Amino acid sequence: MRPVLLCLLLIAPLCIAAPLRLSLQSEAEQLQFHYRFDDSERSEELMFSIDNSSLNNHFRQFRALKPALMQQYLWRDLREHVAKYPGVRLRRLASKNALRYELESRDNSTLLKLDTELAQLLVERRAYYLHQYYYTELTLPWGTKVIIPDHQRLMQDSLTDLLPVATAWHKKLVNITTRQSLAMLTNWVQQIPYQDLTDRNNSAGASFSPPLRLLQENRGDCDSKAVLLAAILRMLLPDVKLAIIYLPKHAMLAIQLPTAAEDMTVTIENKPYLLVDATGPASLAPGQISTQYRMYTESGQFGYQLL
């Protein structure tokens, strides 16, 4: 099956979290973030500063994945390889959705050998380009093979840049339980405005905002917010296992923490994981997810990536 580009969208729930207030102030070579937000009917503040160099260089290589451009790169690689074989002609065939070609040579043994080499070269170079631009392929339970941002690498490679954010949160979460800390963090991320991506459905990857970009633009979609929350949790709770859950048109986090009977969970590698949907604007506590997604999580119809 030909891979497709996955676009993660969200139908906004009815229960809306209170709006978050953010002020940004430039200070020398840093940008100061000052948040005011509501948590359990109490007003909270959060402040941190991030170097301008970090903001400017944060995942500069990440961009919307354009299949036509990738096909051009792959075609170039094929031509360079075939050029090593005198007397062989490589001709590209018309196709909108895939790279198709044919080989011509009077030597059938050379054709068979080269055909095998080109097939392998395509696999290797395709993987290389996806990795270079922070993308990965995933086969979902309902049979769709998708190309998505590599959320695990994006999270892991964000940790250094997000250290000021995690440090600010660590100071706020002293002397409260892990579950309370998770609830407060999730509530903050939920209140960051949700980005409407309906006009960007045909540009895979354009919907994803790496964590610092999300914070600076003060908006993000479901998988962008999931990666931001996961990165902060990774630094605050380094021994807790995390996963990102893929549902039709949605993504959320799953965290291996003790659960209560009323919590919504999924089973990953025979272990229960607590579901956490940080997307917003719905104010959903850890262990709560929208009804429209329960049919998938309860029946095991979800994909996942360990983080």
C-alpha positions, 0 to 999 in steps of 0.5 A: 500500500502506498504511504500517505501523509497523516494530518492530525486534526481535532474536533473541538470538545464542548467543555472549554478551559479558561484562556491562558494569558501570556506576555513576552518581553525581550531582555538582552539576548533572551525572551522572557515568558510570563504566563497567567493561567487558572488551575482548579479555580486558582490563579497561577503564574509561570515565568522562564526565559529562553535564549534567542539563539535557542529560539532561532535555531530550534529545529530549523531543518524541520519543515513540511514534507513535500513528496514531489521534492523527495521524489526529485531527490530520489530520482537524482540518486537513482540517476547517479547510481545508474551512471556507473553502468555504461550502456544502461538507460534510465527513463522516468515514467509519468506519475503524480503519486510515486516515483516510477521508472524503467531500465533499458539495457541489452544485457539482461543480467545487468538489468536484473542486478541493477533493478535489485540495487535500485530497489534497495537504494530507494529504501535506504535513501527514502529512510535517510531523507525522512530521518534527516527532516525528522519524519518517520513511517508508521503502520496503523492498526486499521491498515494505513501506512503513514508518514508523520513527524518523528515525535520521539526524536523531536521530543528527545532533541528538545530537552536541552532547549526546554530546560528553562521551562522544566526548571520553572515547573520544578519549582512550582511542583515541589511537595505535590504528588506526581498525579497533581503535578501531571494535572497542573502541567496538562491544564497549562498545555491545554490552555495554550490556544489550539491552532486551527489547521483546516487550511493546511490539510494538504501540507504534511508536517506543516501542522506540527510545531516543535516545542519552542516554536509552539511556545513562541507562537503560543499555539499548537495542535494535538501532536505538537502539544503532546510532544511539548508535555512529554518533553517536560515530563521526561525531565521532571519524571525521567523514570516514567515511561511515555508513549504517544497514541495515534487515533484517527485524526488525533494524538494524545499521550499515554503515561505509565503511572498508577491508575484508578478504576475510573481512569481511561487507559490503554495497554502497551506491551502488557502494561497499563498506561494512563491516557492524557489529552493535552490538546485543549481547549477541553479541560480534561484531567489525566485519565479523561478523554473525549467520548469520540475517541473511547471506542478506539482506545477501548478496542485497541484500535490505536497506533503508538510510539514509545518516547 
